[in-house]
Amino acid sequence: MKRGIFVVFVVLVSFLNAKNIIDIYRFEGIKSVQKALDKDLKSQKFWENYLKDYNTSCGYFEDEKYLIKSDKELKKMDVFHITNGKVKKLATYNIIVGKNGEKKREGDLVTPVGVYKILLHFKPLNTFYGPIAFVLSYPNLYDKLQGRDGHGIWIHGYPIDDESRPNRTKGCLVLKNDQLLDLNSTIKPYKTYVAISEKHFESAKRSNIAKILAFLYDWRDSWAKSDIDRYLSFYSKDFKRFDGKSFEAFAAMKRRIFAKKGDKSIVFEKISILPYPNISGKKLYRIDFYEKYSTKGYKFNGNKELYVENNGGKIEILAEK
């Protein structure tokens, strides 16, 4: 049993009361134990108890991550290391950014707002960009489904042969070269998220993270049981799939698939949940996890990406990949 799954299992047994679990096993069998555990995975109360010693200010992460919070208004960048529910601030840097507002088009000179991953880091051929550059995953899935385009959003440095720079960029985040090199030695690029806000990065409340985790496992349960009506109730009517498929088209497709029934095994690992900065003031979150899915005739092991909204207390899926 992997460490993450084992820890959750131990906490679940403790939370439910070991005697109750043993009695369920004695009198009803292992399937009833699984049913009892699944019930608590869908409980916000369970997750609030599970997270009681967890620092959720940056979100929720089941494996080691680094988070760079960039504030366009303050022109500041804070760097955090997150592991085992602990958050450590590593550095703060002054930055230069592009225009404020919401990036929509190639060449609008706006620095995007949202959550991105570092895709790669390299030494630029053009010394204008400094000694190293980090390429961000803009546009992400949510950006694309909102009709936003463009590319080439980097974290980079000052011109190597000239320490002066304009006070605006074409959309990138720019650090002084010594700070850029310090950042490079501080983070692990492929374990790093970059969250860019317009004015303020909202800290994640423990209750909201617990609500989303319970939502995630309730969604999984409806999926595993081919309960199509309950499954579709987790989606916003504004939902779009990665290929642009509307909610109506997606629902029709899922109804055909779920009609086949059959046993499913669905396991979520390495879950990450981050508040998603946005201009509209919505309570958005980005969820990433590794999914292991199998049926009699099909298997999928790979990364999943969800964007959800807390809409008046109800969590709804806006986008999925």
N, C-alpha and C positions, 0 to 999 in steps of 0.2 A: 504494500500500500504506500503510495507516494506521500511525502511529508505533509503537503497542503491538505490532501484529502484526509489523512490520519488526524491532523489537528482539528479539522472541522468535525470529524467523527467523535473524537474525544470530548470536544466542547458540547456537541449534541447530546452525548450520553450523560454528561454532567448536568446539562440544562434540563433534560427530560427526567432525570433521576434514574440511576443505574438499576435500582430494584424494579422500577416499572418496566424498563427495557428487558430485563431478565425474565420477568413474569410474562411479558408479551411473547418473548421467544419460547418460553416453556409451554405456554398454553395455546399459542396461535401460530408459531413458526416464524422462520426467517423473513418471509414475505411481509408479515405484519410488522416486523421490526422496521423493514425498509419503508413501509407505508407511514409508520410513526415518524421516522426521521425525515421523510420527504415533506410531511405536514409541517414540521418545524422549519425546514428550509424556506418554506413559503410564508413564514411568520415574521413580520417586522419586529415583534417583541423579541424573538430569538436573536435576530441580527443586532438589535440594539444592545442586548446583553453580550453578544460576541465582540462587539466593537467598543465595549466600555473603557478599555485601556488603549484604544487606538486613536492616534492623532489623524483626524480626517480633514484637517485644514486645507490640504492639497488634493484631497480625494481619497480613493481606496486603491491599493495596489497589492497584489498577491505575490509579486516578485520584485526584486530590486529595481528601482527606477530613479532617474534624475528628472527634475522638473525645472524648466526655465520659465519664470513668469515675467513677461515684458509688458510694461505700461506705456502706451503711446503718449498719453498726456503728460505724465511725469518724466518721461524719457529715462526710465530706470529699468534695469534687468536684475531680478533676484534669482539665485540658483540654489536649488534644494536637492538633498540626497534623501531618499525615502526607502526604508527597509524595515521589515517586521513591525510595521505600524508606527515607526518612529520617524520623525521629520527633523532634519538638520539643515539649517541655512548655511551655505558654504561661501557665498559671495554676493556682492551687489556692485553693479557697474552702471555707469552713465552710457547712454546710447543715443544714436541719431536714427530717426525713423523717417518714413515718407509722410504723405498727407494723412490727416485724420479722416474718419468716415469709414464706410464699408467698401472694400475693394470689389469691383464688379467686372472691370474690363482690363485687358492687356493695355499697358501704357497709361493707365490713369494715375500712376505715381502714388497710389494709396498702399499703405502697409495693411495687410489683411488682419481681420479679427477672428480668432478661433483657436483651435487646438491642433497642433501639427506634430509629426514625428521628424526626427533628423534622418534623412534617407542615406546620405553619404557625406563624408568630409574629404577635402582634397586641397592640394596646393594649386591656386589659380595660375594660369599661364600669364595672365595680365596682372602686373604688379599693382594696378589701381585698386584691386580688391584685397590687398594685404597679403600676409604670409599663409593664410589658411582660410577656407570657407566651409560652411555647413549648409547643405541644401535641405530646405524644408519641404514637406509633402503638400504644399499648396499647389493647386486646389485639392482639398480632400473630398471625400464622398459628399458631404453635406454641401460644400461649396458648389460642386458640379451640378447637384440636383436643384440648387437655387439659381442655376444659369450663370454662375460666375466663371470667368476664364482667366487666362494669364499663366505665367510660369516664372521660374527663376527667382523665387524669393529665398534669399540667403541670409545667414549671419556671416558677416565678413568684416575686414579691417580697413584701415586707412591706406592710401597709396604709400608704398614702401619708400619712394624717393621724395615724398612731400607729405608732411604731417598735417597740412591744412586740408579742410574738406568743407563743402557746402553744408549748411545746417539742415538740409533735407536730403533724403535719398529717393530713389525711384521706386521704393516699396520695401527695400531690404532693412535689416537691423544691423547697425554698424557700431563696432567697438574700436577703441584705440588698440593698436597692435599688441602692446604688452598685455593688455587685459584679454584680448582674443587668445593669445598663447596660454595665458593663465586658465581661461575657460577650457581650452583644449586639453590641458593637463588635469583638469578637475573632473570632467564628466566622462561617461562612457557613451559616445554618440548614439549607438544603436539601442541604448536603453533610455533614451532621453525624449521627453515630450517638451514642446515649446507652446506655451499658452500666451496669446497676445490679446490684451484687453485695450479698450479705448480709454478708460479712466480708472477702473478699479477691478481687480480680480476678486471675485466673491469666494470666500472660504466655504467649503462644503460642511454642512451641518451633519452631525452623526445620524440624526433621525432621517434625514433625506437619503443618505447613503444606505441606511438600513432598509428604507422603503424601496429603493431601487434594487437591492439584492433580493429582497423578498419577491418583488415583481419579476425579476429575472428567472427565479426558480419556479414561480407560478406559471410563467410563460412556457418554460421548459416542460413542466408537467402536462400542460394542455397539449403541447406538441407530441410528447411521448405517448399520450393516450388518444391521439387523433381526434381530440374534441374540437372540431373545427370552429364552432360558434364561439367557444371560450377563447380559442387561439386568436381568432380575428379581432376579438374585443380588446386585445392588447395594442392594436394598431390605430394610429390616427387616421381619420378620413383624408387627411392631407399627405398620407404616407406615399413615398416613392421608393421603389427598389433601385439597386445600383444601376440597372439597365434602363431606368426611367419608367418602368412599368407602374401604372397608377394603382391605387388601392383596389379599385374594382377589378382590374385585370389580374392583379396579384391574388385577390380573394377567389376568383374563378379558378385560377390555376391550382391554388391550394385545396380547394374543394375536390377537384379531380384527384389530386394526390392522396388526400386524407381518406377518400372513399375506399381506397385499397386496403386500409387498416394495416394489420401486421405489426409485429413487435419492433420496437425501436430502442436503441441504446444511445443516450445523449449525455455526454459528460462535458462540463465546462471547467477549464483550467486557466490559471494565470489571468484572472479577471482584473481589469483596471477600469476605474470610474472617475472621470474628471468633470468638474463644472466647466461648461462651454461658454466662454465670453461671447457676447453678441450685442449688436447695436439696438435691437428691438426691445430689449429688456425681458425677453423670455427666460424661463428657468430651464435651460438646456443642459444636457450632460452627454458626454461621449463615453461609450462603453466598448472596450476591446477585450477579447478573450480568445483562448484556443479551444476549438470545439472538436470533439471526437463523436462522430455520428455514424451509426451503422444500422442497417436493416438486413433482411435476408439476402437482398440482391444489390445493395448499394452501401458504399462506405465513403466517408469524407473526414479527413483530418486536416484542419487548417485554421487560419485566423479569421475571426468574425469581428465586424465593426457595426455598432448600432449608435444612432443618435436619438435620444428620447427627450420628451418635454414633460415637466411636472406642470400639468395644466389644471389649476384649481384643486390640487391634491390628487389628481389622477395621473399616473404615468402612462404616456403613450409613445409608441415607436413612430418616429418621423422618417427614418431612413435606415436601410439595412444592406450590408454587403457580406 
